[in-house]
Amino acid sequence: MAFVRSLLGAKKILSRSTAAAPKGFLAVYVGESQKKRFVVPISYLNQPSFQALLSKSEEEFGFDHPMGGLTIPCPEDTFITVTSRLQ
């Protein structure tokens, strides 16, 4: 159920921030202090490891993301490691 809430919240956030992301992709901001923008395929939303990152984001920010887009509060290298295993 938490995942469904995460997706619904992500949709609200993404409706504000996806103007520059190509169809089928979403923009996320990653980092602990300085945020870097990544564009990832929406298929990542179905992956358990990416869902874990979304849960961490929900715990940290709820649905109020300071960057105006989906913000994932983890080190950039962790995000790259997780997403490099997805395809």
Secondary structure, 3 states (H helix, E strand, C coil): CHHHHHHHHHHHHHHHHHHHCCCCEEEEEECCCCCEEEEEEHHHHHCHHHHHHHHHHHHHHCCCCCCCCEEECCCHHHHHHHHHCCC
